[in-house]
Amino acid sequence: MSLDSQDSTSPSFNRDWFFPSPSFIHQSPPKPPKPHRRFSTASKHSPDSNISNPPSFRSSPSLSPTTTSKYGRLRRRVEFPRPPDKSSIQHKNDSVLDRKPVVSSEKKQSTVKVSSGSLGLRVRVRWNLAITVAIVITALTSLVHKNFTLHNQVIVLQDQILKLNVRLRACNFLSNVDTFDSVMRELDDIGYGSDNGLKNLALIVSVTLLSIPVLAFKYIDFVSKSRSSDSVSEEALLNKQLAYRVDIFLSVHPYAKPLALLVATLLVICLGGLALFGVTDDNLADCLWLSWTFIADSGNHANTEGIGPRLVSVSISFGGMLIFAMMLGLVSDAISEKFDSLRKGRSKVVEQNHTLILGWSDKLGSLLNQLGIANESLGGGIVVVMAERDKEEMEMDIAKMEFDFKGTSVICRSGSPLILADLKKVSVSKARAIVVLAEDGNADQSDARALRTVLSLTGVKEGLKGHIVVELSDLDNEVLVKLVGGDLVKTVVAHDVIGRLMIQCARQPGLAQIWEDILGFENCEFYIKRWPQLHGMQFEDILISFPDAIPCGIKVASCDGKIILNPEDSYVLQEDDEILVIAEDDDSYAPAALPTVWRGSLPKDFIGPKSAEKILFCGWRRDMEDMIMVLDAFLAPGSELWMFNDVPENDREKKLIDGGLDLSRLENIQLVNREGNAVIRRHLESLPLQSFDSILILADESVEDSAIQADSRSLATLLLIRDIQSKRLPMVNQVRRGTFSQGSWIGEMQQASDKSVIISEILDPRTKNLLSMSKISDYVLSNELVSMALAMVAEDQQINDVLEELFADEGNELQIRQADLYLSEGEELSFYEVLLRARQRREIVIGYRAANAEKAVINPPAKSERRRWSLKDVFVVIAEKE
């Protein structure tokens, strides 16, 4: 029998079976809790169905599918039996109401009996009432169970009938594609009922997965507390072990935080999609996408309908807000860390052919200034400074120096020169020069750190492109540093250089200014270059071949590049030899045609013998023994060296002997010891200050770590000595150069300075202005001179050999000569003619100072022009040490 020819007993399928009207739902009586979604659907759509009588089925007049506008699903009309008449319902209600007064009367009677005090009657009434309620509840439970069972059977039968009808229609209308698609959609809609179990399972799984972390944390906390209370030994608790493992994971893996954020996002999407799949009619893929939209934009859940979907969507949106907050935190931390690394100088320097300075000291400002002047002709350069200081502090300190770097960029980085990673950060292998500054403080510790820095530099795997210039504090450590660094290292012993300069300037007033002009890049300095057009010429002719430079030496290729200062006139320039000159810049000079120069003859053929001198040392230096040995080599026999300081006389000899001085080998000087404080006037007044030819005020060893304190002490000593000298020496009416009025205290000190020379060791450049303005001392600016020497060696490492010879005990040195050694009063000569006359004494004239001038002129222009000279003029020459 076909399904279309069913009898009237078959139930008719109506759309209202799937979607009952609100009025019909309102009329239904209260239902028990839903044991299954299928039961709840049945209870909603057939609340008044008769359980005792089986339903009659009627054939449907039409089997055409209908589609709802909201869900777009194929529905089949299903009709239920008519509900019972209102009269039967009213009859049942009346019977129930008739029984209620009986119960009420019984309660009233029991109350009366209780009031009368009958205890047995009260217990019996309560037992009767409890039995009655239990019977009623049992009956109702049985009825409800039977009702749900029958409804479930009805729903199963209806599903089977509907599937068979749809399959029949699919076979009849298979040729029509549109009809087939609609049938397939209808099959999917029919399967919805069978997917209810899967949706419930998805909801249960999502809730279970959400509760697992909470239960796990509770279990871990419970286990940790139980272990801590039971075990006596100090063992790590389970929660602490877990926290430690998480900490190690986040520390070892750099991408652990983004990975954790990704896992949390995927977990929320999956759990939210499963929960949405369990409470909505959409498929799983749509639910997962909807879960992602709730996470990405928490406002998307505003259009959700239904209590279940709203609860799930709000939960997903809350999780999305937490994930978004975590993402913001990670992004903010990454950006802050990047800017912090840039601010603190942790980024890598991508430069080539730059000058690298390692360390920080008070010489840095002068060094940067000299490097800026040296790179001015190239349009500026790159100087990288790396020290164990904050990058912002270094930049602020450099800005306070107020130097004009003339296009040179200064880049600061924070790091340690002892760490290879920090050295690679400043591109140490690509630097053309590396300058290692000595630290302020103890000399031995500073040199030890410099030695370790050289070891780190030699350990760079990529190798070094440039040379290393190391500033040392003690001459005894120079050999060790050169042993480690080899030919790659050039050393500048600051303390030794300043000591030798002070001795030279004390014997020859005005030499300090000449050294500043030669060592600095502002005026003229040393340059070495090869000139092929001069090959085969004698050095005598080379001297007058440069109109804008003064040749003073030859770099001999046949002697492994050894530089010979002041060579013989007969030396012939070879093919690979280079010429050492003093010029304004490396591109400011070139050879020209030989001029015609008249040699002439010297008015004197000898220099008078040296006379004994009397010199005073105020203060005590670490290298006092070295200065005494140098001074003994320079002075004439019978000279006296007075040492005035606060070191006890018994300890002085021991310190000198420990430093390597043999007092018995001193030939030209005699030591005179005086104990006292150089800043106390009465102590200074005990000395014959007016009888000394030269006075050297040294930066005392006890305060040399502080430049300001050392300079303050030196300045106070200078003023006290000049004041005492002005009181003891006879007054002269003419004040020198008319700078200050006669009778002023500075004027009196200037008159005293004409009688003796005072050399002050100055560490702070700001003190220079005070002394230069008062003109009461021929000063030595130690830190600035050392910075100039470091900058010159950094630009050209070959210049270090020249400076070492000029500062050494033997060889050539800078000297100041009187004009009467080369010319007569009023004689007109060109500078070239004076230069050739000086060659008769094996000297090279590099400049002069006129009698009425304050500064000397090095490498004068217009060397072929004649001028009238005075015997009060002096010449600056390079000559062998006497």
Buried (B, 14 or more C-beta within 10 A) or exposed (E): EEBEEBEEEBBBBBBBBBEBEEEBEEEBEEBBEBEEBBBBBBBBBBBBBEEEEEBEBBBBEEBEBEBEEEEEBBBBBBBBBEBEEEEEEEEEEEEEEEEEEEEEEBEEEBEEBBEEEBEEBBEEBEEEBEEEEEEEEEEEEEEBEEBBEBBBEBBEEBBEBBBEBBEBBBEEBEEEEEBBEBBEBBBEBBEEBEBBEEBBBBBEBBBEBBEEEEEEEEEBEEEBEEBBEEEEEEEEBBBEEBEEEEEEEEEEEEEBBEEBBEEBBEBBBBBBBBBBBBBBBBEBEBBBBBBBBBBBEBEBBEEBEEEBBBEBBBBBBBBBEEBBEBBEEBEEEEEEEEEEEEBBBBEEBEBEEBBBBBBBBBBBBBBBBBBBBBBBBEEBBBBBBBBBBBBEEBBEBBEEEEBEBBEBBBBBBBBBBBEBEBBBBBBBBBBBBBBBBBBBEEBEEBBBBBBEBBEBBBEEEEEBBBBBBBBBBBBBBBEBBBEBBEEBBBBBBBBBBBBBBBBBBBBBBBBBBBBBBBBBBBBBBBBBBBBEEBEEBBBBBBBBBBBBBBBBBBBBBEEEBEBBBBBEBEBEBEEEBBBBBBBBBBEEBBBEEEEEBEEBEBBEEEEEEBEBBBBBBBBBBBBBBBBBBBBBBBBEEEBBBBBBBBBEEEEBEEBBEEBEBEEEEBEBBEBEBBBBBBBEEEBBEEBEBBEBBBBBBBBBBBBBEBBEBBBBBBBBBBBBBBBBBBEBBEEBEEBEEEEBEEEEBBBBBBBBBEBBBBBBBBBBBEBBEBBBEBBBBBBBBBBBBBBBBBBBBBBBBBBBBBBBBBBEEEBBBBBBBEBBBBBEEEBEBBBBBBBBBBBBBBBBBBBBBBEEEEBBBBBBEEBEEEBEBBBEBBBBBBBBEE
